């Protein structure tokens, strides 16, 4: 498929947005489609109330056959020259959930936290200081998953992401726990993050470990030894959780 064909399928995308990174991502998705018989469900720029613009990218695709039906939710990572992405990364403030713990505020904002009401169960149209020109990531993805999973009782889904995307993938199930989204929690098979920064404090990590175990959800963090991103934010307040698959300088893996 050439660029003109892609533009015909996604007419709302300006030509200038076909960066090397985007084309690389599309190439990866193409490999998945050929190898695993996948098809793309959705690719969106999602709104961030606190930035006042759409700056969170997520692609959803589906691997469906007679034997299985798996939906993948993939959060895009930090773009090197995107100031808003870096602002999300270095925002060291936190949002505290009662009886849950403290979570990195920049990542919550990128995932779709509402400006006035925070993490309400549903989107509040009056909860923003300016009109939204796109959907909020968490709520839109959740609603699409509800529809897809209800249509097929055997379908499961997996959440993944790299760097900033890994942080959003790690927090996504936390909001599902918070909202008690039983259908989605029963069907969430695993979370896989790559080069994920720390997202919350020790209390939050304990909350996640308990609920992941309760719902039978696997959580794997893939870390390369020379990658600095998994080492931030600092280890004073923020802590990791989940199973760490650690690669040394010789690319030998060990589970920690």
N, C-alpha and C positions, 0 to 999 in steps of 0.2 A: 504494500500500500504506500503510495507516494504522498507528499505533503498536500497536493490539491485534494486528494481523496479524504485525507484527515480533516481538512478545512471544511469540506462539504458535510462531513458527519458532525463537526463541532463548529457551526457557523458563528457562534458567539465569541469564539476565541480570536483575538486580533493576531495578525501574522507575526508581529513583533514578539509575541510570547512563545514562539517556537525556538526556545533557547537550547543549547547543547544538553543541559540538564533534563529538560522536558523530553527532548527526543530520545535521550538515553533511557528515561523512564518508560516511554512508549515502546522502545525496543525490548525492554525487560518484560513488559506486559505481553508483547507479541510472542515472546518465547514461551511464556506461561500458556498462552492461548493455543499455540501449536502443540506443545508437549502435553499439556494436561486437559486439553479440550475446554479451556476456560472462555468466558466471555465477560466483558466489562459491563457492570450494572450501572455505575455512576462515577463521574469525576466532577468534583465541584470545588470552587473557591468559597469558603465559608466566612461568614461575618464575625468580626470581633467587636463587641460593643465598646470596649475600652480604647480601641484604636480608631474606631469609626470608619472601618473599611474591611473588605473581604481579604483575608490574608492567611487563612488556614486551608491547606489543600489535602484532600482525601480522595482516594480511588477505591471503589468497591468492585471486586470481580468474583466470579462464581465458577467453581469446578464441579460440574454435575455429570454423573454417569448413572448407569443402572445400579452400581454398587454403593454409591455415596453421593452426597450433595453438600458441598462445603462453600461457604461464603467467606471471602477474605476482606477485611477492612484494613487499609494501609494508609497510615499517616505519613505525609511527606516531612522530611527533616529540614534543618536550617539551611537556607540558601546563603552562600558565602557573602553575597553583596546585598542582602535584604536587611535593612536597618531594623524593620519591625520584628523580624525573626530574632535578631540579636537582642533586641529590647526584651522580648519574651524570655530569652535564655538568662539574661543577667539581672532580671527583676528578682531580687532576693527577699522580697516581702512574702508573707504567707497569709493564707486564709485558714482560720481554725474552725473545724467542725466539732461541735460538742460530742464527746465520747468516741471520737474517731481520731483526731490529731490535726496537725498542721500540714498544709499542702502548699507547695510553691505557687504563688499567685500568678506569675507570668504564664505558667503552663495552663492553669485553670481558665485564665482569660482567653487564651488561644483555643481552648477546647469548646468554649461557648458560654462561659459564666455570664449571667445577665447583669446589666449595669446597676440596677436598683435592688432587685429581689434576689440576687445571687443565684443559687441553684434550686429554684422553684421546680415543682414536679413538671409543669408545662411552661411553654413560652408565654410570657406576659407582654402583650403588645405595647403597653404603656411603660415598660420597664427600661426604656432607653431615652437618652437625652436628644437623640437625633434619629431620623428614620433609618431602618435597616434596609439595605439593598440586596441582601442575600440571607440565606438561612443560617442558623447557628449550628455548628458542627455536631455536637453531642445529640441535640434534639432531632435533627434531621436524620442522622444515621440510625438512631434508636428507632424512629418511626418507620424507616425503610426496612429495618431488620424485623420489626414486629410483623409487617405485611408479608415479607418473604418467608419467615419461619412459620406463620400460621397457614400458609399455602401448602407447605410440605412438612409434615410432622417429623420426618427423619432428618431434616436439614440441620447442620451445625454451622457455627461460624468461628473464625480465628481473627484476632486483632494483632497487628504488627506495626512497626515503625522504626525509623533510624534517627538517632540524635534527638532533636526536638520532637520528631515524630514518635520516637520511642517513649519519650516522656508522656505524650498525649495518649499513646497506646496503654501505658501503665496506669494512667488515671481514669481512662474510660470505664473499666470495670468497677472502679471505686464509686463512681457516680451511679452505676447500675445497682451496686449494693445499697447505696444511700437512698435511692428511690425504690428499692425492693422490686426491681423489674424481674419477677420470677421466671417468666417465659424465656427471656434472654439469658438469664443466669443458668437455666437448665440446658441451654443449647450452646453456651460459650465453651468451646473445647479447650482453647489455649490462648495464651498471650506470648508473643515472641518479640523481644526488643533487641536492637543492635546499637551499641554505642550510646546507651541511654544514660542521661544524667540522673542524679538523685532527685526525687520528686516530693518527699515528705519527711517528717520527723520519725523518731523511733516508735511513738505511739501509733502513727499512721501505718508504719511497716507491720507492726503486730496486728493491727486491724485487718490489713490486707492478707497476711499469712493465714489468719483464722478463717476469713471468709472464702479465700481461694480453696482452702482445704475442705471447708463445709460444702462447697458447691462442686468439688471435684474438678477445679480448673487448674491446668498446668500453667506455670509462669517461668519462662526462661529468659535470662539476660545474657546476651552474647557480648563478650568484652575482649578487645585486643590490647595486649600489654602496653603498647606505646600510645594508645588513644587517651587523651586528657579528658575528654567529655564525661566519661563515667566517674571521674574524680571530682566533679563539681556538681552543685554548689558544695561548699566546704563541709567537712565531716564534723562540724560542731553541732548543728541542728539537724541537718538532712542526713538520712540513712537509706541504704539500699535494702531491698527485700527480694524474695524469690530465689530461684536456683540460678547460680552464675556459671556459665560455660566460658572458661577463661582460656584464651589463646596466647601462648608465649611467643617470643621473637622468632621461633622456628615453626610457628603455626601448629604447635602441638596443643591439643585441647585437654583440659582437665575440668572436672565438675567440682564446684565449691559451694 
